[in-house]
Amino acid sequence: MKENNVLRAMTRDGAARIIVMDSTDIVNTAIRYHRTAPTASAALGRVMTAASLMGTMLKEKNDKLTLKFKGDGIAGSVLAVSDYKGNVKGYIQNPDAHLPLKPNGKLDVGGIIGKGELCVIRDVGFGDPQSGFAEITTGEIAEDICAYFAQSEQIPTVCSLGVLVDTDLSCRAAGGIMIQLLPFAAEDTIAALEKNLPRMSNVSAMFEAGMTPESVMAYILQGIEYDLFDDFLAEYTCDCEKQRILDALSCFSDKELDETFADLEKIEVCCRFCDQKYYFTRKDIEKNRK
């Protein structure tokens, strides 16, 4: 049985909420599905981890959050969709995106993301989805998430994301930390959090060293009183369904179906999130229309 990998807490004075996540298994699942190059793995892993952390802030079971980075770098679009329990799925347009290491020996995630725009979409199940946008500032993901919350939602946020890719191209460790100040936060708590910021700088190294979300939480909040809120398991989860795809294909016009099946008896539709393949004949689609 898998252990819970997401832990949520709040400072005892109600000044801030804190979420810590070990996303190693999630990133490894994404690597297996998408067969990503090292830098692409780091970019996709960071975006998925960020989306998962943000998803845990949703209120209702059926709510969804989509986080999309659309930059001009070789990665193309990087997308992740999360639910209120942090379950997430992800996609990168160019899974082969890779660049030489930066001078500090780190993977150049910002280089493959480039400049552009990030978008956060919250679908709460009724009305139009709520969308927020921000300019990609560094492409390193964590800094961009902080800038998004500051610009679009006016919420002071600290975010740390890390993905450590092994020599066999698997993920050795990955995780994320998100801290958000709540209204009327006490100045002494803010000062204590700022003092501890250097402790959050390398979250993947913490998990590689065998730390748990509980021990990471205690480490980054040293000297600050806090209460654990809950903990749970978040996984890489794709909710694609054959019927949903069939319903979408049933919206094709007769002309579009003529073109699609011109030389084919059946077509293959592959889910871009989990690589699941579905097959349909024209008869399947026409029958579904009735």
N, C-alpha and C positions, 0 to 999 in steps of 0.2 A: 504494500500500500504506500502510495506516494505521500511525502510529508507536505504540510502546508508551507507555501513559499511566499505568502504575502502577509505582512503584519502592519496593522494600523494603530496609531496612538495619538494622544493629544496631551499637550503640556497641562499640568495640573491647574494652572491659572486660566486655561482656555485661550491662551495667546496664539497657539499654532497647532496645526494638525500635521502629522508625520506619517509617511507611508514608506516602507522598506520592502523590496522585492528581490528574490533570487530567481532570475529568468533563464538560468542555464539550460534547463530542459526545453523550454519554449524555443530558444534560439537554435538549439540542436535539431529540433523538429523542422524548423524553417529551413535550415541548411540542407537537411535530407530531402525535403520537398523541392527546393529550388536549385540545389547544387551550386551554391554561390561561391564566388572567389572571395578571398579573405576580407578585402575592404568592403565588398558588397555585403558580406555576412555581418560585419560590424555596423554598417549603416542600417541594414534591415533590422538587426537585433536591437539597436538603440531606439529606432522608431517604434518597434513593437513594444518594447519595455515602457517607453513613454506613454504610448496609447493605453497600455494595461494599467499603469499608475493612474492616469486620468480617468479611465473607465471606472475605477473603484470609487470615484466621486459621484457617479450617477446614482439616482435615487430609486428607480424602479427596475424590476426584474427584466422587463422587455426593452429597456432603454439601450441605445447603441451609441458609441462614439467612434468617429472616423478621423484619423490623423493622416494628412497627406502632405508630403514634401514634394513640390514640383520645381526643381532647379534646372539650371542649364548645363549641369555636369553630366558626365558619361553614365551615371546611374539611372538617369531619366527619373520618372516618378517613383516614389517610395510610399507605400500605403499600408496602413494597419487599421483594423476594425476590432473594437473591444466591447465587452458587455460590462454590466455593473459588478461582476465578480472578478473582472480582470482577465477573463478568458479572451484570447486574442488570435487573430490570423493576420498574415502579412504577405506583401507582394512587392517585388522590386522589378522594374521594367527591364533593366539590364543586369542579370545575375552574374555576368562576367566582369562587371566593373571593378577595376583594380588599378592602383597607382603605386609607385615606389613609396617606401616608408618616409615619413617626415624626418627632419634632422634629429628630432628627439626620440626616434625609434618607434613612434606611434603610427598606426594605420591612418592614412589620409582620407578620413571620412568627408571632411569639408571639401576636399578636392574633387571627389566624385559626385557630391551633391551640387556644388556650385551655388550660384545666386538665383534667386527666384522668390517664390511665395509658399508659405505653409498655410494649410487650411484645417480648421477643426470644425467638425459637423456633429452636433448632438441631435439624435432622433429619439424623441421621448414618446413616440407612438401616437401622437395626435397633433394636428396642425402641421405647419411646415417645419422641417428640420431647422435648427438654429445653427447658423454658420458664423465663424469668426476667422479673420485673416490677419497675417502679419508677414512682413518681409523676412526672408531668411538672412540672418545676420552673419553667421559663421559657417553654417552647414554642418557643424559638429553635433547638432540635435539638441543636447541639453541646454546650451546657451540660447538656442532659438526658442525652446519651450519657455524658458524664463522670460524672454523678451515678449513672447506672445501673451503670456498672462499679464505682464505689466502694461502692454499697450492696449490689448483688446478687452481685458476683463478687470484691469486695475487691481490685481491681486499680487502682492509681493511674494515671489516664489523662488525657492532654491531647488535646483534639480541637478542630480548627478547620475550619469549613465555610463556603463562600461561593458564592453564585450571583449573578452580575451580569446583570440583565435589560436588554436594549437597548430603544430607543424603538420598534423594530418588533416588540417582544414576543418576539424570539428571545433566546437566552442568549449574551451576549457572552463570558463566561468563567465557569468554575465549577471548583471543586476542593476537596480535603480533605487534612488532615494529621492523623495519629493517632500519638501517642507513648505507649507503655506501659512502666512500670517493671517490671523482672523481679525475682524474689526476691533479696535480699541486694545490692541496688544500692548502689554506692559513693556516699558522701555528696558527694564532690567532683563526680562526674558529675551527681548530682541538682541540686547548686547551679548547675552550668554550664547545665543544661537550663532551670532556673528563670530564670536571667539572660537566656536567649534567648527566653523566652515572648512578649515584645512583638513579636518578628519574625514570629510566626505569626498575628497578629491579622487580616490581610486577605489571605487566600489567593487569592481571586478576582482581586484587583488584581495579584498576582504573575503569574498566568497571562495576564491582559489585557496586561501589559507585555511579554509574549513569553518569560517564563521557562519553562524545562522542568522536569519533575520532578527531574532531576539538579541543576539550578541552585537550585531551591527547597530541596532536601535540603541542599546545601552552605550555603545562606544561613541556614537555621534551626539548623544544627548547627555554626555557626562557632565555632572554638576547641575543638571536641570531636572526638576521633578516632573514626572509624566505618568499617565495612566494608559495601559494597553486597552485598545478598543475592541479589536477582534483579529483573528487570523484565519486564513482559508487558502485553498489550493486554486491557483490559476494555471490554465494549460493552453497549449496551442489547439484551438478548436475551430473547425470549419463546418458551417451549417448549410453547405450546398445540398440541394435536393433535385432529383431528376424531374419531379413534377414541376418545380418552380422554373427550371430551364425550359421544359416543354411548354409551359404557359407563355413564356417569353417568345419562343419560336412560333407559337400559334398566332402571334400578332403580325407575322410576316404576311405581306400581300401575296396573291397568286403569282404575280410577276417575280417577286423576290424569291419565292419557292422554286419557280421555273429556273431561275439563274443558279440558285443554290444546288439544286439536284440535277443540273443539266447533264452531267456525266457520272452521277453518283447514285447508288441505290440507297445508301445511308450516309449520314454525316456524323462526325465525331466532334463533340464539344468537351473541352478540357477545362476544369476549374483552375483558375490562375492562382488560387490560394493553396490548394492541397493536391493538385495534379490528378485528381480523380477524373476519369474519362467516362463520358456518357454517349450512347449511340442512338440515333433516331432515323426512322424512315419517313418519307413524305406521308405515308399512310398514318403513321403515329401522330403526326402533327395535325393532319386533316381530321382524324378521329377525335382529337382533343378539342377541336373547335366546336364540335356538336354538343 
